[in-house]
Amino acid sequence: MVIEQIYTGCLAQGAYYIESNGEAAIIDPLREIAPYVARAEKDNAAIKYVLETHFHADFVSGHVDLAAATGAKIVYGPGAAPGFDAHIAADGEELKVGELTIKVLHTPGHTMESSCYLLSDKNGTPKALFSGDTLFIGDVGRPDLAQKAAHMTQEGLAGLLFDSLRNKVMPLADDIIVYPAHGAGSACGKNMSKETTDTLGHQKETNYALRANMTRDEFIKEVTTGLMPPPAYFPMNVAMNKGGYDSIDVVLERGLHAMSPEAFETAANETGALLLDTRDPQVFAKGFVPNSINIGINGNFAPWVGALITDIKQQILIIAEPGKEEEVVTRLSRVGYDYCIGYLKGGFAAWQEAGKEADSIKSISPQELAAIGADAAVLDVRKKSEYVSEHIVSATNLPLDNINDGMPELDKEKTYYVHCAGGYRSMIYTSILRARGYDNLIDVAGGFKAIKEAGMFSLTDYVCPTTLL
């Protein structure tokens, strides 16, 4: 028996490979299917099932492509109605993979079709629970995403989740290993652990949502407290996962179109494509193509693309470090942004060598900010929960998450000093506003971490955050 977690940090997402006697199952695969095919080939195994725990909202799954490439059967839990061929399993139905048995446990609450998969060995002993977004390490799935589809309130869905956990999950043996679909950093839960596996027994002891003496009403209140609106791209990803999508090969062919600086400039002017610069923030600050937006590939790239680019069919032109273009197109496709139409061949260096106009953003250290004094107008673009937890006393909170909700009330003639937690989000924020005509924003390198370490600022008292959303 082989169980392998294939974890993708930028999405905080866990897919799973299970193999026994030459048969394999893949649970919740990402869009690019080559790693799963290669893993099965390594074991000389045939992929028999692609098991989906639910219709994912935060990424586009690879179920359609993987089934087409391998002949595997796509499986969903009760109530799912996909727009492609799939097996809709009954609650309690058992699937065989080699000598192993996988039992379908219908656990509605996060979504109506949400299901867990209970894996038992050849002796029939339960060993692992692939819990999807029903149960995370330290948390449970948010119950507000499927309200429209279920015709229910988030409180109603939370009640279903309570029942699912009490009736289907908590009665299972304590030594079962829990393998969730996400870890810390995912917007599918409020405050999940950085750990990506645990025993069910330990979760019963430590996970607030599994307290044995918790009433249904207490559960509903705690699970729904602190929820922020989900990222705007979530419904669009659900639609793609439910209805199907273009093959990743088609997306890559469309996106990996190399353009000279002249062709890139022409395409930008004629198509209205968004210029997306994926270099590191401080590299971007020193020089970039005018009106380009910085979302660095070395951070939480795909989730921020999904949160900030409001149209999933937006055409995109890429500026990347040479050699990173395919990675960028692939990671865009993971959250459904399939309409990249090309990239700047040779990157920003080629743009400079061609004598094209360039822009830059000033970046200063916390020490330089402190030297300006109390009159400095500081913008803290972290999440509200981070700001409430601890911040510079004089700082104004304008979360990056809300940048598309309406233009901030800022004076275009005034200088503002922008920071986040570590410098990644502040450069995104500053680049977006610069493209919108705000020329007097200065980035604070290193963010709040560096500000706090400098010890030169008046900070509010630290308050432990109740949510990381």
N, C-alpha and C positions, 0 to 999 in steps of 0.2 A: 504493500500500500504506500502510495506517495501522495503527500499533501504539500503543496507549495504555494505560499502567498507571493503574488507578484504585485508589489506595492509601488505606486507612482506618487512621489512626494508632492509635486506641484498641484495635484488634485486631491491630495490626501485620500487616495482611493486604493482599495485592495481588490484585486481580481484573484482567482484561485484556480489552480491546476490540480486535479485529482486523477490518479492512475492506478489501475489494478489489472493484471493479467492481459495486458495489451489493449485495454479499453481506457478511455479518458473522458473526463467531463471538465468543462471550463465554466466558471461562475463569474458573471458580471465582467466580461472582457471589455477592454478599451477599444477604440476605433481601429487602431492599426493592429492587424491580426497576425503579422509575421512572427512575433515572439511566441505566440501560443502554438502555431503550427510547428515552429522549430522545436519547441519543448516536447511536443508529442512525438515528433520524428526522432528525437534523441532517445526516447524509450521504445521506439518502434511501435508506438501505440496509435490507434485510430480514435479520433475524437467522436464520441457517440452522442453526447449531449452538450448543448450550450444552455446553461441554467441561468435564468434572469430572476433576481429576487423581487424586482418591480420595474415599472417604467421610470428610469432614472431621469432626474431633472438637471443635475449638475454636470453631466457629460453625455456625449453620444456613445452608446455602447457599440461594440463590434459584432453583435449577434448576427445581423443579416449577412455581412460579408463572410464571417467565419462559417456559418452554415452553408453558404453557397460554395465556399472553397473546399469544405471537407465532407459535405453530406450529412453533417450532424443535425440532430433535431433540436430546434429551439423549444424551450420549456418555460412556461409562465405558471403562476399560481391561479387559483379560482377567480373568475370574474374578469380576467384580462381579455381584451378584444383587439389584438393587433391587426394591422393591415397587411399581414403576410402570413405564410404558412407557419404554424406553431402548434405545439401540443399544449393544451390548457389542462393542467393536472388537477385532479380532485384532491381535496384535503385528506391527508393520510395516505395518498397514493405512494407506492414504492417503486423506485427505478433501480435497475441493476447496472453497475459498472464493474466488470470483472467479478471478483468475489465480494465486492462491497454493495451495500444497500443504501440508497439515498431516499429518505422519507420526506415528503412535502408537508410542511406545517403552515397552513394558512394563518397569517398573523396580521390582519388588517389594522390600520391605525395611521401609520405614516402615509400609506396610500391604501386603496381598497383591495388591490390585488397583491399587496406585499406578502411575501412568503419567506420562511426560513427553510433551510435544507439540513436535515439531521442525518449525519453519516454514521453508519454502523459497520463494523469489521465483518470478516467472514463468519465469525461466531455469533453475529447478531448483537454484539455489544456496542451501544452508542459511544462514539469517540469525539465527534466534532459537530458543532452547530455553525453553519454559515448563515449569519443572522441578517445580512443585508443592512437596511436602514431601520430595522425594527429595534435592534439592540446594539449599541456601541459600547466601547470600553469607557465606562464612567458616565454614560448618557444614553438617551434613546432618541429615535428619529423625531423630528419636529412634525407636529400634526396639522400644520396649516397649509401644506402645499397642494393637497388634493381636494380642497373644499368645493371648488366649482364642479369638478368631475363627479364628486360623491354627493353633491347637493346637501352638504352637511356643514356645520360650523366647525371651527378648530376644536371647540370643547367637545363636540360630538365625536370627532375623530380621536381625540385624546382618550375619551371613554372607551372606544374600541381598542385602542392601543393598550390601555390598562387591562382589559379583558384578555387580549392576546398574550400579554406577558404573564399574567397570572395563570391562565389555563393551558398555555402551550409551552412556554419557555421555563418558567420557574419550577415546575414539577420535575424537570429533567435532572439527572445526576450531577452532583457538584463537580466531579472530575472531568466533565465534558469541556473541551476547549472551544471558546467562542472566537469565531473569525468574522469580524464585521466588514462592511463595505467601505467604511471610512474611519479616519483618525483625526487628530487635532488639526484644525485649519479648514475643515469642510464646513460649508454653510448649511449642511443637512441636519446639524444638531447645534446645541447652544454652547456646550463647553466640554467637549469630549477629551479623553486622555491622549497623551502622546504615544502611549502603548498601543500596539495594533493587534494584540491577542491577549487572552487571559482565560483563567478557568471560570466556569459559570459560578462555582461556589464563592470565589473571591468577589465576583461582581454582586452576588447576593449580599455580601457583607459591606461593600463599599459604594455601589452605585445607588445614588439617591432615589432613582426611580424603581428600584427593586426592594425597597424596605418592606419587610414582612408585615409590619403593623400599619402600613399606609392605606388610608381609605381611598375609594375611587375619587371622591371630591378633592382630597388632598393632592392626589396624583395629577388630576386635571389642572389644578391651580399651579402646581410647581412646574409642570411641563410647558404650560402656555405662558408663564411669566418670563419676561425678558426677550420674547421673540421680536425680531425686527423684520421688516418686509424682505422677502427673498429676492435675490438678484433677478433682474428683469428677463434674463435669458432662460430662466428655468422652464417656463411653459413651452418655449420654442424647442428646447431639447427634448422635453416629453413628447411633443408632437413628432419629432424626427424618430425617436425611439419606438414610438407606437406605429408610425406610418411607413417607415423606411427612409432611405437616403441614398445619395450617390455613392458609388464605390470610392474607397480611399484612393485607389489608383487614378481615378478620374480627377479627384481633387488635387492630387500631387501634380499631375500633368498640367493642369490649368495654372497652378500656383508657381511652379518652378520654371517660369519664363524669364530668362535673364535679359535685362535691359541696359543699354548704355545710358549714361547720364542724360543725353539728349532725348532718347526714347522714353526714359523714365519721366523726365520733365513734361514731355508732350502728353504722355498718358495721364499724368496727374492733372494737367490743365483740361484735358478733353473728357475725362471720365468722371471727375468728381470723387475719385477714390480717396479713401483715408490713407494718409502716409503714416505708417507704423514703424517706428524705430525701436528695435529690440535690444540695443546695446545696453551695457551697464549704465546706471544713472549718471555717475560722475564722468564717464566717457562721453555720454550724450551731451552733458552740460557744456563741455568745452567746444562743441561744434556740431551742428546738425542741419539737415535740409529744412528751410523755413516752413512753418506750419505743420511739421511732423509731430506726432505724439509719441512719447517714450513710455513703453511698458516693457521692462527688461525681461529677457528670456530666462535669466538666472534667478527670478523670484517667482511669486505665485502668478505666473503669466496668464494661463488660460482662464482662471477664475476672474481676474481683473479685466481681461478682454471681454468676457461675458457680462460683467457687471457694468462696464462703461460704454461699450459700443452697442448702441440701442437697437440697431437693425442687423439681424443675423445674416441678411443677404447683402450687407454693405460690401462693396468692392474695396479691396485692400491692396496697397502697394507696400512692399517690405524693404526696409533698410536694416541689414543685419551684419554681424561680423562674417566675413567671407567663410564659407563652409558650414554656416549654421542655418542656411535658408530652408533646407528640407525639414530640419527639426522645427523651425518656426511654423511652416505650413502644416505639418503634422499636428503640432500642439494647438494650432487654431482650429483644426478640424475636430479635435477632441470635444470642443464645446460648440460645434456646429457652424463655425465660420468657414464656409467652404468656398468663398468667392475671392480668394487672393488671386490677383491677375498677373503677378510678376514681382520681380525684385531688382534692386539696383546692383548690377554686376560690379564687383569690386568694392562694394560698400561705400561708406561715406568718403573714404580716401579717394575713390575714383571721382566722386562729385567735386572734391576740392581740386584734384588734378585737372579737371575739365574747366576750372575757373568759374564754377557756378557760385551764386550767392549763398552764403551760409549765415546761420544765426547761432547764438550761444545764450546760456543762462548763467548768471553769476551765482557762485556757491561760496559760502563763508563757514568758518568754524564756530562752534559755540562760544569760544573765547572772543572772537571778533564781534559776535552778537552782543555779548555781555559788555563790551567796550562801548557800544552805541548807547547803552543806558536804558532807563525806564521808558523813554519815549518810543522805543522800537515797537512797531505794530506787529505782533506775532500771531500767525495763523497756525493752529494745531489741526492737522487734517486727518488725525486718527479717528477711529470709531468713537462714538459717544461714550461707550462703556470704558474705553481706554482713557479718555479725557477725564471722565468722572473719577476714575481710579486715582489719577495723579496728573497734575499739569502745572505749567508755569502760571503763576497767579494772574498775570495780566493777559494771558493768551486767549484768543477767540477760537472756538471750536467750529470748524467748517469741514465736516467729514468728506473725504474723497468719495465715499459711497453715495453721497447726495448731490454730487456735482451736476448731474443732469436734471435735477428736480426744479431748477430755476437758477438764473444767474445770481451769484452772491452779491450782496450790497457792498461792493468795494469801490473805492475811488481810484479811477485809472491813473490819476496824477500822483497818488500816494505810494510810497514804498512799503511793501509788506515782506516779512521774513517768515518763510514757510518751513514747517517741519512735520515729520510723522514719527514713527517709532525708531526706524533705522536709516531712513533716506530713500527707500524704494518708492513709497507712495507719494512723498512730497514732490519728487521729480515728475511723476505722472500728473499730479495736480497742477504743478507749475507749467508744464508743457501744454496741457489742455487750455488753461487760461491764457497762456501766451498766444496760442493759436486763435483765441477769441478776442485778442486785442489788449490784454493786460500785460504791459511791458515792464512793470516795476515790481516784479516778484523776485525775491532772492531766496535761494535754497539754503537751508541750514544742514550742512553735511553731517551725517551720523545720527541725525534725528534726536528723539527724546533720550535715548540711551546715552548718547554723547553729552547732551545737555545736563543730564543728571550727574554723570561722572565728573563734569567740569566743576560742579559744586559752587557755581557762581550766580545761581538764580534762586528767587523765592518760589518755592513749590508748595502746592496744597498738601495736606496730610494724605498719606496713602490709604485708600479704601479698597479692600479686596473686591474685584468685579464679580457680579452675579452671573454674567453672561459674556461670552466672547464674540457674540454677533455684533 
